[in-house]
Amino acid sequence: MRATYFLRSFSIISGLLLLAVVSVGKATAADQAPLISVGVAKVDITPTGPIRLAGYGNRRVEATHAASKIWAKALAIGSDLQKPCLLITAELIRAPGSLVEPLAERLKKRVGLERSQLAVCVTHTHTGPALANMLVDSYFGSNIPPVQQERIKRYTERLLDLLEQVAIDALNNRQPSRLAWSEGKVGFAVNRRQIRNGSWVVMRPNPDGPVDHALPLLSVTDAEGKLRALFLNYACHCTTYGPKFNQIHGDWAGAAAQIIEAEHPDCVTLIALGCGGDANPEPRVANKGFELVNRHGAAVADEVERLLGSKMIPLKRVPVCRIKRLNLPLDHIPDRAELQKRLKRGANAAYFSKILLNRLDRGETIPGSFSYLVQAWNFDDDLSIVFMAGEVVSGYSLRLKREAVNQHLWINAYSNDDPCYIATRKMILEGGYEVVQSMDSFAKASHLSLKVEDMIIEAVQSLLQ
């Protein structure tokens, strides 16, 4: 297996030389880092029966086959006396608050874990199972049949148990380890918004658009230098397969984890997504999905191997965990006349508009804001890891890194909750899918206020100080 892996890019001799360099690089980083209590675990979360997939509204038939297993993985850093932080990554399309908050409550009751000490990230795979309370039915523009709803409900209940299990397993197997990090780059993410004559036209590759190609990597080695875990992220949608593929799979992130773990059998690889709400993998051709998923996964795996063979920055302490909740405003609350006009805008818009009109008929109000969570784990000046909820676009990570006092900044999106796309002020003025059309699927009455970008940036910066 090891020789097969290196033949993708090198000859057998070059592969053996690289292995030697990797070993030296890991030993150098490990020798400089103090020992910290770290635990790691993984659990299979593949559905065992038919289930509706999330990610594309056109797929109305349940998936009955898993082209690949999907996983949840956990990383616990710090002893009980040090207020450990616990990271969970899962090969799912979303991490709704309706799943994460009950998990946090269970872990608080069972092991005393505070909410700031838990972060849950997903890979946003569009070939993952739907979850209960994740999206309103307007995502599909029609009611989900009761039989399908019941299967989604049962899977979600089982998933909550599995996430609790993997968290406890990671906490229980903590042992002295060393942490180090570095950052590389991978180039297959491409901006997907085209603007012509000042208007958003269609979702297609835009090589000139903003994108964050950074690939940060955290390594965990035991006291003898053996690799135990890797945590990495990349800012790109997991949409390589496209809407015609109706089987469970982790897309490029799942493929990357499989390749890395095949090379390092005793290593658990956790993958999260950066601010890739406006980035797609390229190429992405429907009839070549399997080939391209593995190509993108291999690109990530190759860069991980390169970073492991280079000098990494040792992390000297357990991070300080901070969290903050905001109340983000929408642009406006639509009146009855506007909702009536939306009935002609398309299936999703019409379905959700009827829901809002029914609320007005019952004398209920329409929410004009929503709760939003940001989180940061600070390893002194060596590294700050930020977790942001929702489908955050690249402009946020690029701005945060540009304005950061500490240049060692790692930004995760799709974390802890998924209220909607989190667009920048510039994008809101442009309009388009992420700004307007997608909000029906997220049960939001209008697009975001122009104030939102500055509110979020200021909140994140306050957590980093």
C-alpha positions as CSV (number, residue, x, y, z in Angstrom):
1,M,0.0,0.0,0.0
2,R,2.8,2.5,0.9
3,A,4.6,1.9,-2.4
4,T,1.3,2.2,-4.3
5,Y,0.7,5.6,-2.7
6,F,4.0,7.1,-3.6
7,L,3.8,5.9,-7.2
8,R,1.1,8.5,-7.7
9,S,3.8,11.2,-7.7
10,F,7.3,9.7,-7.3
11,S,9.4,6.7,-8.3
12,I,9.9,4.0,-5.7
13,I,13.3,5.4,-4.9
14,S,12.0,8.9,-4.5
15,G,9.3,7.6,-2.3
16,L,11.7,5.9,0.0
17,L,13.8,9.1,0.3
18,L,10.7,11.1,1.1
19,L,9.8,8.6,3.9
20,A,13.2,9.2,5.4
21,V,12.7,13.0,5.3
22,V,9.2,12.6,6.8
23,S,10.7,10.6,9.7
24,V,13.4,13.2,10.4
25,G,10.9,16.1,10.1
26,K,8.5,14.6,12.6
27,A,11.2,13.8,15.1
28,T,12.5,17.4,14.9
29,A,9.1,18.9,15.7
30,A,8.4,16.3,18.4
31,D,11.7,16.9,20.1
32,Q,10.9,20.6,20.5
33,A,7.3,20.2,21.8
34,P,6.4,19.4,25.4
35,L,4.2,16.4,26.2
36,I,0.4,17.2,26.4
37,S,-2.4,14.8,27.2
38,V,-4.2,14.0,23.9
39,G,-6.9,11.4,23.0
40,V,-8.2,10.4,19.6
41,A,-11.1,8.2,18.4
42,K,-13.2,7.5,15.3
43,V,-16.7,5.9,14.7
44,D,-18.5,4.7,11.6
45,I,-21.7,6.8,11.1
46,T,-22.8,5.3,7.8
47,P,-26.6,4.8,7.7
48,T,-27.6,1.2,7.8
49,G,-30.7,1.5,5.6
50,P,-32.4,3.7,3.0
51,I,-32.2,7.5,3.7
52,R,-32.7,10.7,1.8
53,L,-29.5,12.6,1.0
54,A,-29.0,16.3,1.6
55,G,-27.2,18.7,-0.7
56,Y,-29.3,18.9,-3.8
57,G,-33.0,19.5,-3.9
58,N,-33.6,17.5,-7.1
59,R,-32.9,14.1,-5.4
60,R,-36.2,12.8,-4.2
61,V,-35.4,9.1,-4.0
62,E,-33.7,7.7,-0.9
63,A,-30.1,6.4,-1.2
64,T,-29.8,2.7,-0.7
65,H,-26.1,2.2,-1.2
66,A,-22.9,3.6,0.4
67,A,-20.1,4.0,-2.1
68,S,-17.9,4.6,0.9
69,K,-18.3,4.6,4.6
70,I,-18.6,8.0,6.4
71,W,-17.0,8.7,9.7
72,A,-17.0,10.9,12.8
73,K,-13.7,11.5,14.6
74,A,-12.7,13.2,17.8
75,L,-9.6,14.8,19.2
76,A,-9.3,15.7,22.9
77,I,-6.5,18.0,24.0
78,G,-5.5,18.5,27.6
79,S,-6.0,16.7,30.9
80,D,-9.1,17.2,33.1
81,L,-7.2,19.7,35.2
82,Q,-6.4,21.7,32.2
83,K,-9.9,22.2,30.8
84,P,-9.5,20.0,27.8
85,C,-10.8,21.0,24.4
86,L,-12.7,18.5,22.3
87,L,-13.0,18.6,18.5
88,I,-15.4,16.4,16.6
89,T,-15.4,16.3,12.8
90,A,-18.0,14.4,10.8
91,E,-18.6,13.6,7.2
92,L,-22.0,15.3,7.0
93,I,-23.4,18.2,5.1
94,R,-24.3,20.3,8.1
95,A,-23.8,20.5,11.9
96,P,-27.2,22.0,12.9
97,G,-27.6,23.5,16.4
98,S,-30.4,21.0,17.0
99,L,-27.8,18.3,17.0
100,V,-24.7,20.1,18.4
101,E,-26.4,21.7,21.5
102,P,-28.0,18.4,22.8
103,L,-24.6,16.8,22.3
104,A,-23.0,19.6,24.3
105,E,-25.5,19.2,27.1
106,R,-24.9,15.4,27.3
107,L,-21.1,16.0,27.5
108,K,-21.6,18.7,30.1
109,K,-23.7,16.4,32.3
110,R,-21.5,13.3,31.7
111,V,-17.9,14.8,31.9
112,G,-18.4,18.4,32.9
113,L,-17.3,19.8,29.5
114,E,-18.1,23.5,29.1
115,R,-19.7,24.6,25.8
116,S,-16.6,26.6,24.9
117,Q,-14.5,23.4,25.1
118,L,-16.5,21.6,22.4
119,A,-16.3,22.3,18.6
120,V,-18.1,20.3,16.0
121,C,-17.1,20.6,12.3
122,V,-18.5,18.9,9.2
123,T,-17.0,18.3,5.8
124,H,-20.2,19.6,4.0
125,T,-20.3,16.5,1.8
126,H,-23.3,16.7,-0.6
127,T,-23.5,13.0,-0.6
128,G,-24.3,12.6,3.1
129,P,-27.6,11.8,4.9
130,A,-30.2,14.3,5.7
131,L,-30.8,15.1,9.4
132,A,-33.9,15.9,11.4
133,N,-34.5,19.6,11.8
134,M,-31.6,20.3,9.5
135,L,-33.5,22.0,6.7
136,V,-37.1,22.9,6.3
137,D,-39.0,21.0,3.6
138,S,-38.7,24.0,1.4
139,Y,-35.1,22.7,0.6
140,F,-36.9,20.2,-1.7
141,G,-39.8,22.5,-2.5
142,S,-42.3,19.8,-1.2
143,N,-43.2,17.8,1.8
144,I,-40.9,14.9,2.7
145,P,-43.0,11.7,2.9
146,P,-43.7,10.6,6.5
147,V,-41.9,7.2,6.0
148,Q,-38.7,9.1,4.8
149,Q,-39.1,11.6,7.7
150,E,-39.2,8.7,10.2
151,R,-36.0,7.2,8.8
152,I,-34.2,10.5,9.0
153,K,-35.4,11.0,12.6
154,R,-34.1,7.5,13.6
155,Y,-30.8,8.1,12.0
156,T,-30.4,11.5,13.7
157,E,-31.1,9.9,17.1
158,R,-28.5,7.2,16.4
159,L,-26.0,9.8,15.2
160,L,-26.3,11.8,18.4
161,D,-25.4,8.6,20.4
162,L,-22.5,7.9,18.1
163,L,-21.1,11.4,18.4
164,E,-21.3,11.2,22.2
165,Q,-19.6,7.8,22.0
166,V,-16.7,9.0,19.9
167,A,-16.2,12.0,22.2
168,I,-16.1,9.9,25.3
169,D,-13.7,7.4,23.6
170,A,-11.3,10.2,22.7
171,L,-11.4,11.6,26.3
172,N,-10.8,8.1,27.7
173,N,-7.7,7.2,25.6
174,R,-5.7,10.4,26.3
175,Q,-2.0,9.8,26.6
176,P,1.2,12.0,26.5
177,S,1.6,13.4,23.0
178,R,3.3,16.2,21.1
179,L,1.5,18.8,18.9
180,A,2.9,20.7,16.0
181,W,1.4,22.5,13.1
182,S,2.2,23.9,9.7
183,E,0.4,25.3,6.6
184,G,0.6,24.4,2.9
185,K,-1.5,25.0,-0.1
186,V,-3.7,23.0,-2.5
187,G,-5.1,24.5,-5.7
188,F,-8.3,22.7,-6.8
189,A,-10.7,25.1,-5.1
190,V,-12.1,27.7,-7.5
191,N,-14.5,30.6,-6.8
192,R,-17.9,29.8,-8.3
193,R,-19.5,33.3,-8.6
194,Q,-19.4,35.1,-12.0
195,I,-20.4,38.7,-12.1
196,R,-21.2,40.3,-15.5
197,N,-22.2,43.9,-16.0
198,G,-22.6,44.3,-12.2
199,S,-25.0,41.4,-11.9
200,W,-24.6,37.9,-10.7
201,V,-25.2,35.6,-13.6
202,V,-24.8,31.8,-13.0
203,M,-22.9,29.5,-10.7
204,R,-19.7,28.7,-12.7
205,P,-16.0,28.7,-12.2
206,N,-14.4,32.2,-11.8
207,P,-10.6,31.9,-11.7
208,D,-10.4,35.6,-10.9
209,G,-12.7,35.4,-7.9
210,P,-11.5,35.2,-4.2
211,V,-10.5,31.9,-2.8
212,D,-8.5,30.6,0.2
213,H,-6.1,27.8,-0.9
214,A,-4.5,27.4,2.6
215,L,-4.2,23.9,4.0
216,P,-3.3,24.1,7.7
217,L,-2.2,20.8,9.4
218,L,-2.0,19.8,13.0
219,S,0.0,16.7,13.9
220,V,-0.2,14.6,17.0
221,T,2.6,12.2,17.8
222,D,3.2,10.0,20.9
223,A,6.2,10.2,23.2
224,E,8.2,8.0,20.8
225,G,7.4,10.1,17.7
226,K,4.8,7.8,16.2
227,L,2.0,9.6,14.4
228,R,-1.4,9.3,16.2
229,A,-3.6,11.9,14.6
230,L,-3.8,14.6,12.0
231,F,-6.2,17.6,11.8
232,L,-6.4,19.6,8.6
233,N,-8.8,21.8,6.7
234,Y,-9.4,23.2,3.2
235,A,-11.9,25.8,2.0
236,C,-13.8,24.1,-0.7
237,H,-17.3,22.6,-1.2
238,C,-17.5,18.8,-1.2
239,T,-19.5,18.8,-4.4
240,T,-17.3,16.8,-6.8
241,Y,-19.9,14.2,-7.6
242,G,-22.7,16.6,-8.5
243,P,-26.5,16.3,-8.2
244,K,-27.0,13.1,-10.2
245,F,-25.0,10.9,-7.8
246,N,-27.3,9.4,-5.2
247,Q,-25.0,7.3,-3.0
248,I,-23.4,8.0,0.3
249,H,-19.8,9.2,0.1
250,G,-17.5,11.6,1.8
251,D,-16.5,13.3,-1.5
252,W,-12.9,14.7,-1.7
253,A,-12.5,15.1,2.1
254,G,-13.5,11.5,2.7
255,A,-11.1,10.3,-0.1
256,A,-8.3,12.3,1.4
257,A,-8.8,10.8,4.8
258,Q,-8.8,7.3,3.4
259,I,-5.6,7.9,1.5
260,I,-3.8,9.4,4.5
261,E,-5.0,6.7,6.9
262,A,-3.9,4.0,4.4
263,E,-0.4,5.5,4.5
264,H,-0.5,5.8,8.3
265,P,-2.7,3.0,9.5
266,D,-2.5,4.0,13.2
267,C,-3.3,7.6,12.5
268,V,-6.8,9.1,12.7
269,T,-7.3,11.9,10.2
270,L,-9.8,14.7,11.0
271,I,-10.8,17.0,8.2
272,A,-12.8,20.2,8.4
273,L,-13.7,22.9,5.9
274,G,-12.5,26.5,5.7
275,C,-14.4,29.4,4.4
276,G,-15.4,27.8,1.1
277,G,-19.0,28.8,0.8
278,D,-18.2,30.4,-2.6
279,A,-15.7,27.8,-3.8
280,N,-16.2,24.5,-5.7
281,P,-13.7,21.8,-6.6
282,E,-12.5,22.0,-10.2
283,P,-12.7,20.0,-12.3
284,R,-16.1,18.4,-11.3
285,V,-17.6,16.4,-14.1
286,A,-20.6,14.3,-13.3
287,N,-19.6,11.1,-15.2
288,K,-16.0,11.3,-13.7
289,G,-17.0,11.8,-10.1
290,F,-15.2,8.9,-8.6
291,E,-12.0,9.6,-10.6
292,L,-12.0,13.3,-9.6
293,V,-12.9,12.7,-6.0
294,N,-9.8,10.6,-5.6
295,R,-7.7,13.1,-7.6
296,H,-8.6,15.9,-5.3
297,G,-8.2,13.7,-2.2
298,A,-4.8,12.7,-3.5
299,A,-3.8,16.3,-3.9
300,V,-4.6,16.9,-0.2
301,A,-2.8,13.8,0.9
302,D,0.3,14.7,-1.1
303,E,0.4,18.1,0.5
304,V,0.0,16.5,4.0
305,E,3.0,14.3,3.3
306,R,5.0,17.3,2.2
307,L,4.2,19.2,5.3
308,L,5.0,16.2,7.5
309,G,8.4,16.2,5.9
310,S,9.0,19.8,6.6
311,K,9.8,21.7,9.8
312,M,6.6,22.2,11.8
313,I,5.9,24.7,14.6
314,P,5.6,23.0,18.0
315,L,2.6,23.9,20.2
316,K,3.5,24.2,23.8
317,R,0.2,24.3,25.7
318,V,-3.4,23.4,25.9
319,P,-5.5,26.1,24.1
320,V,-7.6,28.6,25.9
321,C,-11.2,28.2,24.7
322,R,-13.5,31.1,24.1
323,I,-17.0,31.4,22.6
324,K,-19.4,34.2,21.7
325,R,-23.0,34.3,20.5
326,L,-24.2,37.1,18.3
327,N,-27.7,38.1,17.1
328,L,-27.3,38.7,13.4
329,P,-30.0,40.9,11.6
330,L,-31.6,40.1,8.3
331,D,-32.0,42.9,5.8
332,H,-35.8,43.3,6.4
333,I,-39.0,41.4,7.3
334,P,-41.2,40.9,4.2
335,D,-44.8,42.0,4.3
336,R,-47.7,40.0,2.9
337,A,-47.5,41.7,-0.5
338,E,-43.8,40.8,-0.9
339,L,-44.5,37.2,0.1
340,Q,-47.3,37.0,-2.5
341,K,-44.8,38.0,-5.2
342,R,-42.4,35.4,-4.0
343,L,-45.0,32.7,-4.8
344,K,-44.0,33.0,-8.5
345,R,-40.2,32.9,-7.9
346,G,-39.7,29.1,-8.0
347,A,-40.6,25.9,-6.1
348,N,-38.4,26.5,-3.0
349,A,-39.4,30.2,-2.7
350,A,-43.1,29.4,-3.2
351,Y,-43.0,26.6,-0.6
352,F,-41.3,28.7,2.1
353,S,-43.4,31.8,1.3
354,K,-46.6,29.8,2.0
355,I,-45.1,28.8,5.3
356,L,-44.5,32.5,6.2
357,L,-47.9,33.5,4.9
358,N,-49.5,30.8,7.2
359,R,-47.6,32.3,10.1
360,L,-49.0,35.7,9.4
361,D,-52.5,34.2,9.1
362,R,-52.1,32.7,12.6
363,G,-51.0,36.1,14.0
364,E,-47.4,35.1,14.4
365,T,-44.4,37.3,13.8
366,I,-41.6,36.6,11.3
367,P,-38.1,36.5,12.8
368,G,-35.8,39.3,11.6
369,S,-32.6,38.0,13.1
370,F,-30.9,34.7,14.2
371,S,-28.4,33.5,16.7
372,Y,-24.8,33.0,15.5
373,L,-21.9,31.4,17.2
374,V,-18.1,32.1,16.9
375,Q,-15.4,30.3,18.8
376,A,-11.6,30.4,19.2
377,W,-9.0,28.1,20.6
378,N,-5.8,30.1,21.3
379,F,-2.4,28.3,21.7
380,D,-0.7,31.4,22.9
381,D,1.0,33.2,19.9
382,D,1.8,29.9,18.2
383,L,-1.6,29.4,16.7
384,S,-5.3,30.5,17.0
385,I,-8.0,28.2,15.6
386,V,-11.3,29.9,14.8
387,F,-14.6,28.1,14.4
388,M,-17.4,29.9,12.5
389,A,-21.0,28.7,12.0
390,G,-22.6,28.4,8.6
391,E,-21.5,28.4,5.0
392,V,-18.9,31.2,5.4
393,V,-17.5,32.6,2.2
394,S,-13.8,33.1,1.4
395,G,-13.9,36.9,2.0
396,Y,-14.1,36.3,5.8
397,S,-11.0,34.2,6.1
398,L,-9.0,36.4,3.7
399,R,-10.0,39.5,5.7
400,L,-9.3,38.0,9.1
401,K,-5.9,36.9,8.0
402,R,-5.2,40.2,6.5
403,E,-6.1,42.1,9.6
404,A,-4.8,39.7,12.1
405,V,-2.1,40.7,14.6
406,N,-1.2,37.1,15.1
407,Q,-0.4,35.7,11.6
408,H,-0.8,32.1,12.8
409,L,-4.5,32.0,12.1
410,W,-6.6,28.9,11.1
411,I,-10.2,29.5,10.2
412,N,-12.9,26.7,10.2
413,A,-16.4,27.3,8.8
414,Y,-19.3,24.8,8.9
415,S,-18.8,24.6,12.7
416,N,-21.3,24.2,15.6
417,D,-24.4,25.3,13.6
418,D,-25.5,26.1,10.1
419,P,-27.9,29.0,10.0
420,C,-27.3,30.0,6.3
421,Y,-24.7,31.2,3.9
422,I,-22.6,33.9,5.6
423,A,-21.9,36.4,2.7
424,T,-19.7,39.4,2.8
425,R,-21.0,42.9,2.4
426,K,-19.7,43.0,-1.2
427,M,-21.5,39.8,-2.1
428,I,-24.8,41.0,-0.5
429,L,-24.7,44.1,-2.7
430,E,-24.1,41.8,-5.8
431,G,-26.9,39.4,-4.9
432,G,-26.9,35.8,-6.3
433,Y,-27.6,32.3,-5.0
434,E,-25.6,32.4,-1.8
435,V,-27.2,35.8,-0.9
436,V,-30.8,35.5,-2.0
437,Q,-32.1,32.2,-3.4
438,S,-30.4,30.0,-0.8
439,M,-32.2,31.7,2.1
440,D,-35.5,30.0,1.4
441,S,-33.8,26.6,2.1
442,F,-32.5,27.9,5.4
443,A,-35.9,29.3,6.5
444,K,-34.7,32.9,6.5
445,A,-37.2,35.6,5.5
446,S,-34.7,37.8,3.7
447,H,-31.0,38.1,2.9
448,L,-28.4,39.3,5.5
449,S,-28.1,42.9,6.6
450,L,-25.1,44.8,5.3
451,K,-24.0,45.2,9.0
452,V,-23.3,41.4,9.4
453,E,-19.8,41.2,8.1
454,D,-18.4,43.8,10.5
455,M,-20.3,42.3,13.4
456,I,-18.8,38.9,12.8
457,I,-15.2,40.2,12.2
458,E,-15.3,42.2,15.4
459,A,-16.6,39.3,17.4
460,V,-13.8,36.9,16.1
461,Q,-11.2,39.5,16.7
462,S,-12.4,40.0,20.3
463,L,-11.9,36.3,20.9
464,L,-8.3,36.4,19.6
465,Q,-7.1,39.2,21.8
